[in-house]
Amino acid sequence: MSAITIDTERDDLVTLSEFAKTLPGKPVHIATVHRWRMRGIRGIKLPTVLIGGVRHTSRQAGTAWFAATTAAADGETLPTRTPQQRAKAVAAAERALEEMGA
């Protein structure tokens, strides 16, 4: 499984307590969210960043994390890319943008 990352410039950052409060279903205790980031589920940890001494995650990272943990629980594997494959895809996208004049 490739690492789920947080883009601090583009993602919708939320504190871990805000993240816990916005989850659907039964209320999730903040300690549960901290356990997800420290131990993870099925070896997949909730990604977080530390900003000004406060731990944050993003809504996008949470969505990707839930998808990854669900797939792991169902015995499925999500498609992963190696760093080289990702770099190749980025280069191709940049070339396409240049061709479009963007």
C-alpha positions in Angstrom: 0.0 0.0 0.0 1.4 3.4 -0.9 1.5 5.9 1.8 -1.4 8.3 2.1 -0.1 11.8 2.2 -1.4 15.2 3.3 -0.9 18.2 1.1 -0.9 21.1 3.6 -1.5 23.6 0.9 -4.4 22.0 -0.9 -6.1 19.6 1.6 -8.8 20.6 4.0 -7.0 20.4 7.3 -8.8 19.7 10.5 -7.7 19.0 14.1 -8.1 15.4 15.3 -10.9 16.4 17.6 -12.7 18.1 14.7 -12.1 15.0 12.6 -13.6 12.8 15.3 -16.7 15.0 15.6 -17.5 15.0 11.9 -17.4 11.3 11.3 -20.7 9.6 10.5 -22.4 7.1 12.7 -21.7 6.6 16.4 -19.5 9.2 18.1 -15.8 8.5 17.9 -13.7 9.3 20.9 -10.6 11.4 20.3 -8.5 8.6 21.8 -9.7 6.3 19.0 -8.5 8.8 16.4 -5.1 9.0 18.2 -5.0 5.1 18.2 -5.7 5.2 14.4 -2.7 7.5 13.9 -0.3 5.7 16.2 -1.2 2.0 15.7 -3.4 2.1 12.6 -5.9 -0.5 11.4 -4.6 -3.6 9.6 -1.2 -1.9 9.4 -2.5 1.3 7.8 -2.0 4.5 9.9 -4.1 7.6 9.7 -1.8 10.3 8.3 -1.3 13.4 10.4 0.8 16.5 10.4 1.9 18.6 13.4 1.3 22.3 12.9 2.1 24.7 15.7 2.1 21.9 18.2 -1.4 20.8 17.2 -2.0 17.5 15.4 -4.0 17.7 12.2 -5.3 15.4 9.5 -7.2 16.2 6.3 -10.6 15.3 5.1 -9.0 13.9 1.9 -6.5 11.8 3.8 -9.3 10.5 6.0 -11.3 9.5 3.0 -8.3 7.7 1.4 -7.5 6.1 4.8 -11.1 4.7 5.2 -11.0 3.3 1.7 -7.6 1.6 2.3 -8.7 0.1 5.6 -12.0 -1.1 4.2 -10.1 -2.7 1.2 -7.7 -4.3 3.7 -10.6 -5.7 5.7 -12.3 -7.0 2.6 -9.0 -8.7 1.5 -8.7 -6.4 -1.5 -5.6 -4.5 -2.5 -5.8 -0.9 -3.8 -3.7 0.0 -6.8 -0.4 1.4 -5.7 2.3 3.3 -7.6 6.0 3.3 -7.0 7.8 6.6 -6.7 9.1 6.2 -10.2 5.6 5.5 -11.6 4.3 8.6 -9.8 7.2 10.8 -11.1 6.5 9.5 -14.6 2.8 10.4 -14.3 3.6 13.8 -13.0 6.0 14.4 -15.9 3.4 13.3 -18.4 0.8 15.6 -16.8 3.2 18.5 -16.9 3.9 17.9 -20.6 0.2 17.7 -21.4 -0.3 21.1 -19.6 2.6 22.6 -21.6 1.0 21.4 -24.9 -2.3 22.9 -23.9 -0.5 26.2 -23.2 -1.3 26.2 -19.5 
